[in-house]
Each structure stands twice: as structure tokens, then as C-alpha cells.
Amino acid sequence: MRVFYLFLLITNLINAQTIWTGPKVTFTKANNSNGNLEANQDGITDIVRLARSNENVLYNAIIQTAAPTDGYNSPLDTEWAEGTTADINTLTFTDFKSAAPTASSGAVRVKDMVGRNYVLHLITDDIYIDLKMLAWGTRSQGAGFSYERSTEANLGISVSEKNPAINIFPNPVSSIIHVKGLTKSQPYRIYTILGTEIQSGVVANNQEIDVKSLKSGMYLLQLKRAYPFLKK
């Protein structure tokens, strides 16, 4: 007797992705200014406000009081990639410091980000922003910085509008789920209706997910981008 499974696709984390294409604005934190004051921080959204004190990296003043000592994994709830949103599907995102250029010795040189284009991804908001670093003062210079970035616009491009509809079939399914319509590989997770994760992996467009090992029942299939998380 064939075994059937009913899957539901949760796509809100894909469809919510938005690229800000509005006019560029310039933010500047002057050298020797107090980076802990909101007036010297760039409030991009209600949950991301970029700031810099005397560290050599940025931090998110909404959920951090300062950047980590080693500078990595900051600003929280953001990820960065060198490039522009025009090439968003080919970019590899990481934290701010890891996105900076490195010297021949392997040392990270955040100051060499000046003049380069980056894409800033606000993870929870799922917003992509074009950003160009204009200035980066050393700590001895007073730890100032400046960049220009894109803003929200009524004509902002939703990523989902550029992608074909995601098609998951068949449903019900006996052994293999087919996935079509993805523009890039996506991590997937399968949960029971009680919320227990029982299977995960990565699937690309026109690939299959093997579910022959699952027992008969109802499950949830979740597709989304791979995001960094905090271990508290």
C-alpha cells in the first residue's frame, strides 16, 4: 500500500525579501563624536541602528551595547557582501569584518572598505541595501566613519516579483517532492505538525527531496534563506 504525506509550503520568508532602490543618503559619524548617542547612529529600521564607538567594526545599537572584542559576528541581525544588489543572487554574505578586504599577511583591513560597494542585508527585516563606504577613521583618529546607502522607495523591487512562482509537487506525496521555481539553492526543513524538525537539507531548482523514510502523516515543509543565528 502506498504511503501518502501532505506538505504545506511556508514561503513568507522568501516573499518578504525587498531591495531598497530609493535615493541614496549619506550618513556620517564624525571623528571623536560619542558613538553611543543615538544622534551619531544610523537608524535604518526599528530594529537595526548602526553605530561605532572606539571599536574597529560597527554594531547594532538596538541589541548591542558595543561590538565584540574580536570584531566578528557584528553588527547583529545584519550580514554583508561586497558587490551590488544587481548581482544579489551571486553574492556570499557574512559578517561585517569578514566582508572587509585582507592584506597579503591575512590581516583584516576594515579601512580598505572605503571606496568599495557592499550589500547590507537586514536579516529579520529581510531588506537588501546598496552601501558604499566613504570614510573610515582609525581609533587614533577618533573612530569616525561615513557611507552612502540606498533608501526605501515606493518603487522598491520585491525579490518575489522577479522570481517565477515556486512550485512544490505532488501534494499529497508518496516518496519524492519536486521543487521548481527557485532562483538559487535554498535550505529546507521538514517539521511534524507539532513543530518537531525531522529532516533538513539544501535543495536547488528542479531538484527533489526524498521523503520515503517518513511515516504516513501530515508535515510542514519550510523553505528559506540560510541566516546566521545567535547562541545565547
C-alpha positions in Angstrom: 0.0 0.0 0.0 1.4 3.4 -0.9 2.1 5.9 1.8 1.0 9.5 1.4 2.2 12.7 3.1 0.6 16.1 3.0 3.0 19.0 2.8 2.4 22.7 3.2 4.8 25.3 1.8 5.7 28.2 4.1 7.0 30.9 1.8 6.7 34.1 3.8 10.5 34.3 4.4 11.2 34.2 0.7 8.5 36.5 -0.5 9.3 39.2 2.1 12.7 39.9 0.6 12.9 43.5 -0.6 15.6 45.5 -2.3 15.7 49.2 -1.4 16.1 51.2 -4.5 15.3 54.7 -3.2 17.6 57.8 -3.4 21.0 57.5 -1.8 21.5 59.1 1.6 24.8 59.8 3.3 25.4 59.0 7.0 28.4 60.4 8.8 29.7 59.8 12.4 32.3 62.4 12.9 35.7 61.6 14.5 35.7 61.9 18.3 31.9 62.0 18.5 30.1 59.9 21.0 29.1 56.7 19.1 26.8 55.7 22.0 24.5 58.6 21.3 21.5 57.9 19.0 22.3 61.2 17.2 25.5 59.6 16.0 23.9 56.3 14.9 22.2 55.4 11.6 18.7 54.3 12.4 17.9 52.2 9.3 14.8 50.4 10.7 13.2 50.0 14.1 15.4 47.0 14.8 18.7 48.0 13.2 20.7 51.1 14.2 24.3 51.0 13.0 26.9 52.6 15.4 30.5 52.7 16.2 32.3 53.5 19.4 36.0 53.0 19.6 35.9 49.6 18.0 37.2 48.9 14.6 33.8 47.5 13.4 30.1 48.5 13.6 27.5 47.2 16.0 23.7 47.3 16.1 22.8 49.7 18.9 19.3 48.3 19.2 20.5 45.0 20.6 24.2 45.6 21.3 26.0 48.0 23.7 29.3 47.6 21.8 30.9 45.4 19.2 32.6 42.1 20.3 36.2 42.3 21.3 37.4 40.3 18.2 35.0 42.3 15.9 33.4 39.3 14.3 29.6 38.4 14.3 28.6 42.1 14.3 26.5 44.1 13.8 23.9 41.6 15.0 20.9 40.9 12.7 22.9 42.0 9.6 25.1 40.4 7.0 27.3 41.9 4.4 28.7 41.1 0.9 31.0 43.1 -1.4 29.1 43.9 -4.6 25.7 45.5 -5.5 22.1 44.3 -5.4 22.3 43.9 -9.2 24.3 40.8 -8.5 22.4 39.7 -5.4 22.0 36.1 -6.5 25.7 35.5 -6.8 26.9 37.2 -3.6 28.1 35.4 -0.5 27.1 37.1 2.8 29.0 37.1 6.0 29.5 39.5 9.0 30.9 43.0 8.6 34.5 42.3 9.5 34.7 39.1 7.4 33.4 41.1 4.4 36.4 43.5 4.6 39.5 43.2 2.4 42.5 41.4 3.8 46.2 42.2 3.4 48.7 39.8 1.9 49.5 38.8 5.5 45.9 37.8 6.0 45.1 40.7 8.4 41.7 42.1 8.0 41.8 45.8 6.9 38.4 47.4 7.5 39.7 50.8 6.4 40.2 49.3 2.9 36.4 49.0 2.6 36.5 52.7 1.7 35.5 53.2 -1.9 34.1 49.8 -2.3 30.4 48.8 -2.9 28.6 46.5 -0.4 25.2 45.0 0.0 23.9 45.2 3.5 21.2 42.6 4.4 19.0 43.3 7.4 18.2 39.8 8.3 14.9 40.0 10.3 13.5 42.8 8.1 14.8 40.9 5.1 15.9 44.1 3.3 18.8 44.5 1.0 20.6 47.8 0.8 23.3 49.1 -1.5 26.0 50.8 0.5 29.3 52.4 -0.3 31.9 53.1 2.4 33.1 56.7 2.1 35.4 57.1 5.1 36.7 55.0 8.0 38.8 56.7 10.7 41.2 54.7 12.8 40.7 54.6 16.5 43.6 57.1 17.0 41.8 59.4 14.5 38.6 59.3 16.6 36.7 56.3 15.1 34.5 58.2 12.7 33.0 56.7 9.6 30.8 57.6 6.7 28.9 55.8 4.0 26.1 56.3 1.4 23.3 53.9 1.1 20.0 53.3 -0.7 16.7 54.0 1.0 13.2 52.6 0.8 11.2 53.7 -2.1 7.6 53.1 -3.3 9.1 51.5 -6.4 11.3 49.2 -4.4 11.8 45.8 -6.1 10.4 42.8 -4.3 12.6 39.8 -5.0 9.5 37.7 -5.3 8.3 39.8 -8.2 11.4 38.9 -10.2 11.1 35.2 -9.5 8.8 32.7 -11.0 6.2 31.1 -8.7 7.7 28.4 -6.5 6.0 25.0 -7.4 6.1 22.1 -5.0 4.5 18.9 -6.2 2.9 16.4 -5.8 0.7 17.0 -2.8 -0.1 14.5 -1.3 3.3 12.9 -2.0 4.4 9.3 -1.7 8.1 9.4 -1.9 9.7 12.3 -3.8 8.9 16.1 -3.6 9.8 18.1 -6.7 10.8 21.7 -6.4 10.6 24.2 -9.3 10.9 28.0 -9.4 13.9 28.6 -7.2 16.5 31.1 -8.4 19.2 29.7 -6.1 19.7 26.8 -3.7 17.7 27.1 -0.5 17.9 25.3 2.8 14.8 23.3 3.7 13.4 21.9 6.9 10.6 19.4 7.4 8.6 19.6 10.7 5.8 17.5 12.2 2.6 19.3 12.9 3.8 19.6 16.5 6.8 21.6 15.3 9.5 18.9 15.7 12.2 19.1 13.0 12.7 15.7 11.5 14.6 16.3 8.2 16.7 19.1 6.7 19.0 19.8 3.7 19.5 22.0 0.7 17.5 21.9 -2.5 18.1 23.7 -5.8 15.7 24.4 -8.6 14.4 21.3 -10.4 15.8 19.1 -7.7 14.0 16.6 -5.5 13.5 16.0 -1.8 13.4 12.3 -0.8 10.8 11.6 1.9 10.4 7.9 1.6 11.7 7.4 5.1 8.9 9.4 6.7 5.9 7.7 8.2 2.4 8.4 7.0 1.1 11.7 8.3 0.9 15.5 7.8 4.1 17.6 7.8 5.3 21.1 7.1 8.0 21.9 4.5 9.8 25.2 5.1 12.0 26.9 2.5 14.0 30.0 3.3 17.5 31.6 3.1 20.2 30.4 5.4 20.5 33.0 8.1 23.1 33.4 10.9 21.8 32.9 14.5 22.9 33.8 18.0 23.7 31.1 20.5 22.9 32.7 23.9 
